[in-house]
Every structure is written in structure tokens, then in C-alpha cells.
């Protein structure tokens, strides 16, 4: 009889003592707004309740889920691959862009803009099967280290963002990556790093062909790009692939502006979040004048659109998963 009186509610922790879903975030307005939004859309008696089927959250990758300096990590992989390929066949370096990339001269390549990046990626990401490409990326991630931090590249994911992804999934959200990075590149590490499976990754992709290689059906990567998943391409790809407008979008640059703008323009509760790189001590500080992760429109227009601007230096007590 005594046991029947003590229901589970007796042992419920007071709200202030409940486990912190975002322990690597400081107690800041950004964290409070994110948690309040999640509480609102997941509480059944809330006027802004959203059914689990519609709790779609989309995240950029480079600069949002992991670091992107001094250049995109996929581009560092491409330069490493090109240097190795050129050792076997120097004749493949047919342009000044490819010559600079093979030397590791990222600054010269970046001056060529998007076309130069595409040239280097096309030269190193085509002419092999998807499976062979995955194996190459996996080996690179295991052996190479970041030139500034000394960490493995997949240790340079952001611990606060890994926590946010986990928190959202615990609350019934489906989380997607929507990135300008390569689809096949991200599929190698995203499930282990973020808990996001390959079928929930949207990215830039090249043309592919179906071939019989030594009698084995094989998908081969071709040089020409089929779709660039950046800027206005992001909401287009979300609509085409997911088929639903997200209720939460998170990015870090003007390449993500259209994704956040389209997400927050929908009916019902919506949230846009921008990660502002302000931490020169633990990471890098950059925004308006950066060649990588340039952020102008988001800073100027985001606040008036109600977006959460996360100040990395102030709002995160820890940055990388691989170090404090």
C-alpha cells in the first residue's frame, strides 16, 4: 500500500535540476531561446505544437557542424590527393590552378573563386567508383591532421552542435545536413560524427554513371557537377529531396541565408540560427571579409528576422569534440 502512494511523479526533478540537454553551451539568451523553441513545438498542449513528422531540422556542415579554416576540409583532401596523383603523373597538372593546388598553395587557388575550387575537386573526385572514393576519404580522415590544431579532421566537429543534434533527435526531430560540401565526402563520416545517416545528407554532387567493371555493377563518379547545394540551391534541394519545409535551420554564412530565409518564412513556429565565428583564441574569428564562411547578410538582416545569432566565444563553453 505504501508503494502505491509513491508514484513516479514524486521522484521527478524540479525543472531547474533537470539534466542540461546542452552542457557545452553557456547559460546565454541563445541557449534559452533554442530550448524554449524546442519545448514549445514538442509540448502537446502548446498552441505551437508540431507533430514529430513535421519536426524537420536542417544544418549546414562546414563552419556549422565542423570547422572550415583555413579552407574547407574537403578541399584540403583534394589538394592532398592531387599532390599524390601528380607524383605518379605530373602531366595532369595542366593549369596554373592545378599546379598551385598540388603545391598546397590554397591561397592562390582561392583567388580563382568557385571555378578554381570546382576544377581541383573535379580533377580528384572523378574517374573512380563511389566505393573507392569513400575508402580514400576514410583513409585520409584516419591519417591526416589539421595543420593548426594537430587534431584529426573529424575531431574538429563542434561539441555544442553535436549536443544540439542529439537533443533535437531526443525530442522527436529528424535532422538533416544540407551543405555545399560534397555529398559522397560527407557520407563517409557524418553518421559517426553527428548521428546523421547517409540518406539524411544533402550536398553538392557530380554526374555519375552506371557501369559494369570487371562484371560488377558499379556507380562511377564523373567530372561534371550535376548540382551545387549552396545559396538558393539549398532550399531547392530541400524541397526536392525532403519534400517539407523545415521548422529549424542552422548555418554560419551567407551561403546559408536562403535556407534560413525560406525556413523561417513558413507558417507556424520557425527558428533560424546562425553560428558567428567570434572566437580567435579557441578557433578563428571571421565574418564579413573572409574568403571562407563570409557572413554579411546574416549579420545585417538576421536579427530583424528574429534569427538567433550564436556568439561562439560567449555562448560555447567548449568548441571541438576532440579538445576543450
JOZIQUI-V852330 format. One record per residue. N is the residue number from 1. RES is the residue in three letters. BURIAL is + if it has 24 or more other ideal C-beta (glycine too) atoms within 12 Angstrom, else -. Layout:
[[N:RES:BURIAL] [N:RES:BURIAL]]
//
This chain:
[[1:UNK:-] [2:UNK:-] [3:UNK:-] [4:UNK:-] [5:UNK:-] [6:UNK:-] [7:UNK:-] [8:UNK:-] [9:UNK:-] [10:UNK:-] [11:UNK:-] [12:UNK:-] [13:UNK:-] [14:UNK:-] [15:UNK:-] [16:UNK:-] [17:UNK:-] [18:UNK:-] [19:UNK:-] [20:UNK:-] [21:UNK:+] [22:UNK:+] [23:UNK:-] [24:UNK:+] [25:UNK:+] [26:UNK:-] [27:UNK:-] [28:UNK:-] [29:UNK:-] [30:UNK:+] [31:UNK:+] [32:UNK:-] [33:UNK:+] [34:UNK:+] [35:UNK:+] [36:UNK:-] [37:UNK:+] [38:UNK:+] [39:UNK:-] [40:UNK:+] [41:UNK:+] [42:UNK:+] [43:UNK:-] [44:UNK:-] [45:UNK:-] [46:UNK:-] [47:UNK:-] [48:UNK:-] [49:UNK:-] [50:UNK:+] [51:UNK:-] [52:UNK:-] [53:UNK:-] [54:UNK:+] [55:UNK:+] [56:UNK:+] [57:UNK:+] [58:UNK:+] [59:UNK:+] [60:UNK:+] [61:UNK:+] [62:UNK:+] [63:UNK:+] [64:UNK:+] [65:UNK:+] [66:UNK:+] [67:UNK:+] [68:UNK:+] [69:UNK:+] [70:UNK:+] [71:UNK:+] [72:UNK:+] [73:UNK:+] [74:UNK:+] [75:UNK:+] [76:UNK:+] [77:UNK:+] [78:UNK:+] [79:UNK:+] [80:UNK:+] [81:UNK:+] [82:UNK:+] [83:UNK:+] [84:UNK:-] [85:UNK:+] [86:UNK:+] [87:UNK:-] [88:UNK:-] [89:UNK:-] [90:UNK:-] [91:UNK:-] [92:UNK:+] [93:UNK:+] [94:UNK:-] [95:UNK:-] [96:UNK:-] [97:UNK:+] [98:UNK:+] [99:UNK:+] [100:UNK:+] [101:UNK:+] [102:UNK:+] [103:UNK:-] [104:UNK:+] [105:UNK:+] [106:UNK:+] [107:UNK:-] [108:UNK:-] [109:UNK:+] [110:UNK:+] [111:UNK:-] [112:UNK:+] [113:UNK:-] [114:UNK:-] [115:UNK:-] [116:UNK:+] [117:UNK:+] [118:UNK:+] [119:UNK:+] [120:UNK:+] [121:UNK:+] [122:UNK:+] [123:UNK:+] [124:UNK:+] [125:UNK:+] [126:UNK:+] [127:UNK:+] [128:UNK:+] [129:UNK:+] [130:UNK:+] [131:UNK:-] [132:UNK:-] [133:UNK:+] [134:UNK:+] [135:UNK:-] [136:UNK:+] [137:UNK:+] [138:UNK:-] [139:UNK:-] [140:UNK:+] [141:UNK:+] [142:UNK:-] [143:UNK:-] [144:UNK:+] [145:UNK:-] [146:UNK:+] [147:UNK:-] [148:UNK:-] [149:UNK:-] [150:UNK:-] [151:UNK:+] [152:UNK:+] [153:UNK:+] [154:UNK:+] [155:UNK:+] [156:UNK:+] [157:UNK:+] [158:UNK:+] [159:UNK:+] [160:UNK:+] [161:UNK:+] [162:UNK:+] [163:UNK:+] [164:UNK:+] [165:UNK:+] [166:UNK:+] [167:UNK:+] [168:UNK:+] [169:UNK:+] [170:UNK:-] [171:UNK:+] [172:UNK:-] [173:UNK:+] [174:UNK:+] [175:UNK:+] [176:UNK:+] [177:UNK:+] [178:UNK:+] [179:UNK:+] [180:UNK:+] [181:UNK:+] [182:UNK:+] [183:UNK:+] [184:UNK:+] [185:UNK:+] [186:UNK:+] [187:UNK:+] [188:UNK:+] [189:UNK:+] [190:UNK:+] [191:UNK:-] [192:UNK:-] [193:UNK:+] [194:UNK:+] [195:UNK:+] [196:UNK:+] [197:UNK:-] [198:UNK:-] [199:UNK:-] [200:UNK:+] [201:UNK:+] [202:UNK:+] [203:UNK:+] [204:UNK:+] [205:UNK:+] [206:UNK:+] [207:UNK:-] [208:UNK:+] [209:UNK:-] [210:UNK:-] [211:UNK:-] [212:UNK:-] [213:UNK:-] [214:UNK:-] [215:UNK:-] [216:UNK:-] [217:UNK:-] [218:UNK:-] [219:UNK:-] [220:UNK:+] [221:UNK:+] [222:UNK:-] [223:UNK:-] [224:UNK:-] [225:UNK:+] [226:UNK:-] [227:UNK:-] [228:UNK:+] [229:UNK:+] [230:UNK:+] [231:UNK:+] [232:UNK:-] [233:UNK:+] [234:UNK:+] [235:UNK:+] [236:UNK:-] [237:UNK:+] [238:UNK:+] [239:UNK:-] [240:UNK:-] [241:UNK:+] [242:UNK:+] [243:UNK:-] [244:UNK:+] [245:UNK:+] [246:UNK:+] [247:UNK:+] [248:UNK:+] [249:UNK:+] [250:UNK:+] [251:UNK:+] [252:UNK:+] [253:UNK:+] [254:UNK:+] [255:UNK:+] [256:UNK:+] [257:UNK:+] [258:UNK:+] [259:UNK:+] [260:UNK:+] [261:UNK:+] [262:UNK:+] [263:UNK:+] [264:UNK:+] [265:UNK:-] [266:UNK:+] [267:UNK:-] [268:UNK:-] [269:UNK:+] [270:UNK:+] [271:UNK:+] [272:UNK:+] [273:UNK:+] [274:UNK:+] [275:UNK:+] [276:UNK:+] [277:UNK:+] [278:UNK:+] [279:UNK:+] [280:UNK:-] [281:UNK:-] [282:UNK:+] [283:UNK:+] [284:UNK:+] [285:UNK:-] [286:UNK:+] [287:UNK:+] [288:UNK:-] [289:UNK:-] [290:UNK:+] [291:UNK:+] [292:UNK:+] [293:UNK:+] [294:UNK:+] [295:UNK:+] [296:UNK:-] [297:UNK:+] [298:UNK:+] [299:UNK:+] [300:UNK:-] [301:UNK:-] [302:UNK:+] [303:UNK:-] [304:UNK:-] [305:UNK:+] [306:UNK:-] [307:UNK:+] [308:UNK:+] [309:UNK:+] [310:UNK:+] [311:UNK:+] [312:UNK:+] [313:UNK:-] [314:UNK:-] [315:UNK:+] [316:UNK:+] [317:UNK:-] [318:UNK:+] [319:UNK:+] [320:UNK:+] [321:UNK:+] [322:UNK:-] [323:UNK:-] [324:UNK:-]]
//
